Protein backbone atom coordinates (compact mmCIF):
# COMPACT_ATOMS: atom_id res chain seq x y z
CA UNK A 1 0.00 0.00 0.00
CA UNK A 2 1.39 3.41 -0.96
CA UNK A 3 1.82 6.26 1.50
CA UNK A 4 -0.35 9.33 1.12
CA UNK A 5 1.00 11.98 -1.27
CA UNK A 6 -1.49 14.51 -2.61
CA UNK A 7 -0.69 17.19 -5.18
CA UNK A 8 -2.21 20.62 -4.72
CA UNK A 9 -5.69 20.69 -6.22
CA UNK A 10 -6.15 16.91 -5.94
CA UNK A 11 -8.37 15.30 -3.33
CA UNK A 12 -8.79 11.98 -1.57
CA UNK A 13 -11.81 9.84 -2.41
CA UNK A 14 -13.13 7.38 0.14
CA UNK A 15 -15.09 4.16 -0.44
CA UNK A 16 -18.43 5.97 -0.20
CA UNK A 17 -17.28 8.39 -2.92
CA UNK A 18 -16.14 5.54 -5.17
CA UNK A 19 -19.45 3.73 -4.77
CA UNK A 20 -21.21 6.74 -6.30
CA UNK A 21 -18.55 7.71 -8.85
CA UNK A 22 -17.68 4.29 -10.27
CA UNK A 23 -20.80 2.23 -9.67
CA UNK A 24 -18.44 -0.68 -8.94
CA UNK A 25 -18.72 -2.57 -5.65
CA UNK A 26 -16.02 -2.41 -3.01
CA UNK A 27 -15.13 -6.09 -3.53
CA UNK A 28 -14.88 -5.71 -7.31
CA UNK A 29 -12.68 -2.61 -6.92
CA UNK A 30 -10.46 -4.56 -4.51
CA UNK A 31 -10.09 -7.39 -7.02
CA UNK A 32 -9.39 -4.95 -9.84
CA UNK A 33 -6.85 -3.10 -7.68
CA UNK A 34 -5.02 -6.35 -6.89
CA UNK A 35 -4.93 -7.18 -10.61
CA UNK A 36 -3.55 -3.70 -11.43
CA UNK A 37 -6.80 -2.70 -13.16
CA UNK A 38 -7.82 0.02 -10.66
CA UNK A 39 -5.74 2.76 -8.97
CA UNK A 40 -3.91 1.78 -5.79
CA UNK A 41 -5.30 2.91 -2.47
CA UNK A 42 -3.33 5.28 -0.25
CA UNK A 43 -3.08 5.02 3.52
CA UNK A 44 -4.51 8.09 5.25
CA UNK A 45 -4.19 6.75 8.83
CA UNK A 46 -3.74 3.28 10.31
CA UNK A 47 -7.46 2.63 9.89
CA UNK A 48 -8.34 4.69 6.82
CA UNK A 49 -7.50 4.55 3.13
CA UNK A 50 -8.45 6.62 0.11
CA UNK A 51 -7.79 7.01 -3.59
CA UNK A 52 -6.49 10.07 -5.44
CA UNK A 53 -9.27 11.68 -7.46
CA UNK A 54 -6.85 12.35 -10.33
CA UNK A 55 -5.99 8.63 -10.61
CA UNK A 56 -9.65 7.61 -10.45
CA UNK A 57 -10.47 10.22 -13.12
CA UNK A 58 -7.73 8.78 -15.37
CA UNK A 59 -9.11 5.28 -14.80
CA UNK A 60 -12.60 6.47 -15.74
CA UNK A 61 -11.27 8.18 -18.88
CA UNK A 62 -9.44 4.98 -19.87
CA UNK A 63 -12.81 3.22 -19.74
CA UNK A 64 -14.52 5.91 -21.80
CA UNK A 65 -16.38 7.46 -18.86
CA UNK A 66 -16.19 11.03 -17.59
CA UNK A 67 -16.82 11.75 -13.91
CA UNK A 68 -19.70 14.07 -13.10
CA UNK A 69 -18.37 16.38 -10.34
CA UNK A 70 -21.89 16.64 -8.91
CA UNK A 71 -21.68 12.94 -7.95
CA UNK A 72 -18.84 13.61 -5.52
CA UNK A 73 -20.63 16.69 -4.22
CA UNK A 74 -23.78 14.63 -3.55
CA UNK A 75 -21.77 11.89 -1.86
CA UNK A 76 -19.93 14.42 0.31
CA UNK A 77 -23.16 16.20 1.24
CA UNK A 78 -24.68 12.89 2.36
CA UNK A 79 -21.59 12.19 4.45
CA UNK A 80 -21.55 15.71 5.90
CA UNK A 81 -18.26 16.63 4.20
CA UNK A 82 -17.78 19.98 2.51
CA UNK A 83 -16.62 19.95 -1.09
CA UNK A 84 -13.80 22.28 -2.21
CA UNK A 85 -15.06 25.00 -4.55
CA UNK A 86 -12.82 23.95 -7.48
CA UNK A 87 -13.36 20.29 -8.38
CA UNK A 88 -11.29 20.34 -11.60
C-alpha positions in Angstrom: 0.0 0.0 0.0 1.4 3.4 -1.0 1.8 6.3 1.5 -0.4 9.3 1.1 1.0 12.0 -1.3 -1.5 14.5 -2.6 -0.7 17.2 -5.2 -2.2 20.6 -4.7 -5.7 20.7 -6.2 -6.1 16.9 -5.9 -8.4 15.3 -3.3 -8.8 12.0 -1.6 -11.8 9.8 -2.4 -13.1 7.4 0.1 -15.1 4.2 -0.4 -18.4 6.0 -0.2 -17.3 8.4 -2.9 -16.1 5.5 -5.2 -19.5 3.7 -4.8 -21.2 6.7 -6.3 -18.6 7.7 -8.9 -17.7 4.3 -10.3 -20.8 2.2 -9.7 -18.4 -0.7 -8.9 -18.7 -2.6 -5.7 -16.0 -2.4 -3.0 -15.1 -6.1 -3.5 -14.9 -5.7 -7.3 -12.7 -2.6 -6.9 -10.5 -4.6 -4.5 -10.1 -7.4 -7.0 -9.4 -4.9 -9.8 -6.9 -3.1 -7.7 -5.0 -6.4 -6.9 -4.9 -7.2 -10.6 -3.6 -3.7 -11.4 -6.8 -2.7 -13.2 -7.8 0.0 -10.7 -5.7 2.8 -9.0 -3.9 1.8 -5.8 -5.3 2.9 -2.5 -3.3 5.3 -0.3 -3.1 5.0 3.5 -4.5 8.1 5.3 -4.2 6.8 8.8 -3.7 3.3 10.3 -7.5 2.6 9.9 -8.3 4.7 6.8 -7.5 4.5 3.1 -8.5 6.6 0.1 -7.8 7.0 -3.6 -6.5 10.1 -5.4 -9.3 11.7 -7.5 -6.8 12.4 -10.3 -6.0 8.6 -10.6 -9.7 7.6 -10.5 -10.5 10.2 -13.1 -7.7 8.8 -15.4 -9.1 5.3 -14.8 -12.6 6.5 -15.7 -11.3 8.2 -18.9 -9.4 5.0 -19.9 -12.8 3.2 -19.7 -14.5 5.9 -21.8 -16.4 7.5 -18.9 -16.2 11.0 -17.6 -16.8 11.7 -13.9 -19.7 14.1 -13.1 -18.4 16.4 -10.3 -21.9 16.6 -8.9 -21.7 12.9 -7.9 -18.8 13.6 -5.5 -20.6 16.7 -4.2 -23.8 14.6 -3.5 -21.8 11.9 -1.9 -19.9 14.4 0.3 -23.2 16.2 1.2 -24.7 12.9 2.4 -21.6 12.2 4.4 -21.5 15.7 5.9 -18.3 16.6 4.2 -17.8 20.0 2.5 -16.6 20.0 -1.1 -13.8 22.3 -2.2 -15.1 25.0 -4.6 -12.8 24.0 -7.5 -13.4 20.3 -8.4 -11.3 20.3 -11.6 
